[in-house]
Amino acid sequence: MVSTRLWLGGVVSLHRDRKLADRLLQQVRACCRPLQAILVCSDGWAAYPGSIQRAFREKVKRTAGRGRACLEVWSGLCIATVIKRTEKKRVVEVLRKMTLGTLEQANTLLQASLGGTVLNTAFIERFNGTVRERLATLTRKCRHAAQRLEALESGMYLIGCMYNFCFPHHELSQCKHVGSACTPAMAAGVTDHIWSVGEVLTYKVALAPWIAPRRRGRPRIHPLLDPAVPKRPRGRPRKVALRTFTS
């Protein structure tokens, strides 16, 4: 199960649509081991189940020879939906249902992750509250509304990095988990110490490896010409009219 205590990344968009859900789940997929059992709990947004299944699937070749491979969802994937009904800003009912998988499989994964006893979205909701508290542009009513999307995305990444590396997590630091001061990045095995703010800001991220673009068209049969050798003139020589000059 992917623990939402580790902030995976900020996905910012002007619209809440299917493309936003696909981008978010691709980041979740990058942090998971391929073809392993995973439990994903989401709210009642209709775009989540389809985006989750599109993210966690692999190409499988069923027939020998030429032909297109099939896309199959991971066999150990479980999708749970948690819907809360509120009245007068108070939660009066919580509806839990399985979109993919069985309830027994979900409970087994939930117990293995130490993420609670019932299906819930409390971890991500608690983190959303932390981000809204620390980033003024995300509060419900404020005078610091973001004017540019890039500034909001940079602020979310900065808050997320501090949350993962610099501040010990109260729940993870308890005896039933680690037993000492522990950050989400330490619990995930990304680092072995608590980072300072200066260490985060001065850390140099390695550039992504350069991959040569794939050439289109048929492969070249004849070798390339040597640029040092002058080109051979083509066609017949031009006919120049003879002129006679008299003094």
Backbone torsions as a table, in degrees:
resi	resn	phi	psi	omega
1	MET	NA	137.2	177.7
2	VAL	-81.0	119.2	179.8
3	SER	-80.5	127.5	-179.9
4	THR	-79.4	2.8	174.1
5	ARG	-67.7	-28.0	176.1
6	LEU	-90.6	116.0	-178.3
7	TRP	-70.5	121.7	-172.4
8	LEU	-85.6	-26.5	-178.5
9	GLY	151.4	160.3	-178.0
10	GLY	-100.0	123.1	176.4
11	VAL	-113.3	110.4	-175.0
12	VAL	-113.2	135.3	180.0
13	SER	-151.3	153.7	177.9
14	LEU	-74.6	-22.5	-177.0
15	HIS	-128.8	144.5	175.8
16	ARG	-95.9	95.6	-175.2
17	ASP	-137.9	-168.1	-176.7
18	ARG	-65.8	-37.2	179.9
19	LYS	-63.1	-37.9	178.0
20	LEU	-64.2	-43.3	179.0
21	ALA	-65.2	-38.0	178.8
22	ASP	-65.3	-41.3	178.4
23	ARG	-64.5	-40.5	179.3
24	LEU	-64.4	-45.9	-177.4
25	LEU	-71.4	-24.6	174.3
26	GLN	-66.9	-35.0	175.2
27	GLN	-68.3	-38.2	176.5
28	VAL	-64.4	-41.6	179.4
29	ARG	-60.9	-38.0	-178.5
30	ALA	-65.4	-21.6	-178.8
31	CYS	-96.6	4.7	-176.5
32	CYS	-110.1	154.0	174.8
33	ARG	-80.3	136.9	-176.6
34	PRO	-62.6	139.9	173.4
35	LEU	57.1	37.6	175.7
36	GLN	-112.0	158.3	178.9
37	ALA	-67.9	135.3	-176.9
38	ILE	-146.8	141.0	177.9
39	LEU	-116.6	125.4	179.3
40	VAL	-119.3	122.4	176.9
41	CYS	-107.7	131.1	-178.4
42	SER	-136.0	170.5	176.3
43	ASP	-86.1	-164.0	-173.7
44	GLY	-85.2	13.5	178.7
45	TRP	-65.9	128.1	-172.7
46	ALA	-67.6	-21.4	-177.0
47	ALA	-78.6	-17.5	-174.6
48	TYR	-66.4	-50.8	-176.5
49	PRO	-57.3	-43.4	179.4
50	GLY	-66.3	-40.9	179.7
51	SER	-67.1	-36.2	178.3
52	ILE	-64.4	-44.7	-179.6
53	GLN	-68.3	-34.1	176.8
54	ARG	-69.6	-31.2	-178.7
55	ALA	-76.4	-39.7	-175.1
56	PHE	-103.3	71.1	175.6
57	ARG	-147.3	156.8	-176.5
58	GLU	-131.1	159.2	175.5
59	LYS	-82.2	126.9	-179.6
60	VAL	-126.2	127.0	178.9
61	LYS	-93.3	111.9	-177.2
62	ARG	-90.3	-33.0	-176.7
63	THR	-113.4	149.5	178.4
64	ALA	-78.6	157.3	178.0
65	GLY	88.3	-161.3	-177.8
66	ARG	-75.9	152.2	-179.8
67	GLY	145.0	161.4	-177.1
68	ARG	-82.3	140.3	177.5
69	ALA	-77.7	150.7	179.4
70	CYS	-88.6	150.6	175.2
71	LEU	-99.9	117.0	-178.1
72	GLU	-119.9	138.3	178.3
73	VAL	-72.9	147.3	178.3
74	TRP	-54.1	138.1	-177.8
75	SER	-68.8	-28.3	-178.3
76	GLY	-94.8	14.9	-178.3
77	LEU	-83.1	130.4	176.0
78	CYS	-125.1	131.7	179.5
79	ILE	-119.7	120.0	178.0
80	ALA	-114.3	140.5	179.3
81	THR	-114.9	127.7	-179.9
82	VAL	-117.7	116.7	-178.1
83	ILE	-117.0	127.8	-179.8
84	LYS	-108.7	130.5	177.0
85	ARG	-104.7	126.2	-175.4
86	THR	-116.3	150.6	173.4
87	GLU	-138.5	123.7	-178.3
88	LYS	55.6	44.4	176.6
89	LYS	64.4	25.7	176.7
90	ARG	-129.8	139.6	179.9
91	VAL	-77.8	120.5	-178.9
92	VAL	-109.8	-18.1	-179.2
93	GLU	-155.4	139.9	177.0
94	VAL	-122.3	118.8	-178.7
95	LEU	-104.6	123.3	179.9
96	ARG	-118.7	130.9	179.0
97	LYS	-147.0	155.4	-179.6
98	MET	-97.1	118.7	175.8
99	THR	-82.2	-33.9	178.3
100	LEU	-146.5	133.0	-177.9
101	GLY	93.8	-177.7	-179.1
102	THR	-109.4	160.3	179.8
103	LEU	-67.2	-33.2	178.9
104	GLU	-64.9	-42.9	177.3
105	GLN	-63.6	-40.9	179.8
106	ALA	-64.4	-41.5	179.3
107	ASN	-66.1	-36.0	177.5
108	THR	-64.2	-45.4	177.8
109	LEU	-67.0	-34.8	180.0
110	LEU	-66.6	-40.8	177.9
111	GLN	-68.4	-35.8	179.5
112	ALA	-68.7	-28.9	-178.1
113	SER	-85.6	-11.0	-176.6
114	LEU	57.1	36.6	-177.4
115	GLY	-105.0	27.8	179.5
116	GLY	117.7	179.6	-178.4
117	THR	-108.1	-17.2	179.2
118	VAL	-130.0	160.3	177.1
119	LEU	-66.6	126.6	-176.6
120	ASN	-156.1	167.3	175.3
121	THR	-119.8	30.1	-173.1
122	ALA	-67.4	-34.8	-175.7
123	PHE	-64.8	-48.0	-177.9
124	ILE	-71.5	-32.4	177.3
125	GLU	-68.6	-37.0	176.9
126	ARG	-66.8	-38.1	177.9
127	PHE	-68.9	-37.5	176.2
128	ASN	-60.2	-38.7	176.3
129	GLY	-64.7	-36.7	177.9
130	THR	-65.7	-42.7	179.8
131	VAL	-65.6	-41.9	178.3
132	ARG	-64.4	-30.8	179.7
133	GLU	-73.8	-35.2	-174.1
134	ARG	-94.6	-16.9	179.6
135	LEU	-116.6	112.7	-171.1
136	ALA	-64.4	-29.6	-176.6
137	THR	-71.5	-12.0	-178.4
138	LEU	-103.2	2.5	176.6
139	THR	-71.4	159.6	-174.8
140	ARG	-64.4	-47.6	179.5
141	LYS	-128.3	114.8	-177.3
142	CYS	-150.1	170.4	176.2
143	ARG	-110.3	16.6	-177.1
144	HIS	-121.8	44.4	-179.2
145	ALA	-63.6	139.9	-179.2
146	ALA	-71.6	134.0	178.6
147	GLN	-91.9	-25.3	-178.6
148	ARG	-127.9	142.5	-179.4
149	LEU	-67.8	-32.2	-179.5
150	GLU	-65.8	-38.1	179.3
151	ALA	-65.9	-39.5	177.9
152	LEU	-66.2	-40.8	179.7
153	GLU	-66.3	-40.2	178.2
154	SER	-64.7	-40.3	177.9
155	GLY	-63.8	-38.6	178.3
156	MET	-67.2	-39.4	177.4
157	TYR	-65.3	-39.2	179.3
158	LEU	-65.3	-45.5	178.1
159	ILE	-63.7	-41.1	-179.7
160	GLY	-65.0	-40.2	178.6
161	CYS	-66.3	-41.1	176.7
162	MET	-63.5	-39.6	-179.1
163	TYR	-64.9	-38.6	-176.6
164	ASN	-78.7	-36.6	-168.4
165	PHE	-110.8	-27.3	-168.3
166	CYS	-104.0	-27.6	-172.2
167	PHE	-113.5	123.1	177.3
168	PRO	-63.2	140.6	-179.5
169	HIS	-88.4	132.3	-175.7
170	HIS	-64.7	-45.2	-177.2
171	GLU	-69.9	-42.3	-179.0
172	LEU	-68.9	-24.5	-178.5
173	SER	-82.1	-5.3	-179.5
174	GLN	-74.1	168.8	-174.2
175	CYS	-65.8	-31.2	-177.1
176	LYS	-74.3	-10.7	178.1
177	HIS	-111.8	-78.7	-177.4
178	VAL	-111.0	-43.8	178.7
179	GLY	94.9	-2.4	177.4
180	SER	-144.9	175.8	-179.3
181	ALA	-58.6	120.7	-173.2
182	CYS	-142.3	134.5	175.0
183	THR	-95.8	163.7	176.4
184	PRO	-58.4	-35.3	178.9
185	ALA	-68.2	-35.2	176.6
186	MET	-68.2	-40.0	178.9
187	ALA	-65.8	-31.4	179.3
188	ALA	-83.6	-4.6	179.9
189	GLY	81.7	13.8	-179.7
190	VAL	-77.6	-34.8	-179.3
191	THR	-142.9	170.3	-177.9
192	ASP	-119.1	8.6	-179.5
193	HIS	-150.6	166.5	177.2
194	ILE	-84.5	125.3	-177.6
195	TRP	-83.3	153.3	170.5
196	SER	-91.9	164.7	-179.7
197	VAL	-63.9	-40.1	178.3
198	GLY	-64.1	-35.0	178.5
199	GLU	-66.4	-36.6	178.3
200	VAL	-68.5	-43.4	-175.6
201	LEU	-72.1	-26.6	-178.0
202	THR	-100.3	2.2	-179.3
203	TYR	-71.4	132.6	-178.3
204	LYS	-96.0	118.0	-179.6
205	VAL	-87.2	130.0	179.6
206	ALA	-68.9	142.8	179.0
207	LEU	-71.8	152.0	177.8
208	ALA	-67.9	143.3	-179.9
209	PRO	-62.9	141.2	-178.7
210	TRP	-80.2	130.0	178.8
211	ILE	-115.2	124.9	-178.5
212	ALA	-64.3	136.9	178.8
213	PRO	-65.4	146.3	-179.0
214	ARG	-75.1	129.8	-179.1
215	ARG	-77.3	138.0	-180.0
216	ARG	-99.8	154.4	178.6
217	GLY	96.2	-176.2	-179.5
218	ARG	-75.3	150.0	178.1
219	PRO	-67.5	150.9	-178.3
220	ARG	-73.5	134.8	178.7
221	ILE	-93.5	-49.7	-178.9
222	HIS	-85.1	143.7	179.8
223	PRO	-69.4	159.6	178.5
224	LEU	-70.1	150.2	179.4
225	LEU	-76.0	148.2	177.7
226	ASP	-76.1	123.7	-178.7
227	PRO	-67.7	-19.1	-179.5
228	ALA	-77.0	-23.2	-179.2
229	VAL	-86.6	130.5	179.1
230	PRO	-65.1	148.6	-178.8
231	LYS	-71.5	144.7	178.9
232	ARG	-79.8	132.4	-179.2
233	PRO	-65.9	142.3	-179.0
234	ARG	-105.0	151.3	176.0
235	GLY	76.9	-175.8	179.3
236	ARG	-79.7	153.1	176.6
237	PRO	-66.2	148.6	-179.1
238	ARG	-68.1	140.8	177.8
239	LYS	-85.0	122.6	-178.8
240	VAL	-109.5	127.8	-179.9
241	ALA	-71.0	135.0	179.4
242	LEU	-77.9	136.2	179.7
243	ARG	-120.5	142.2	177.5
244	THR	-107.8	136.7	-178.9
245	PHE	-113.4	130.0	177.5
246	THR	-116.0	142.7	178.9
247	SER	-87.3	NA	NA
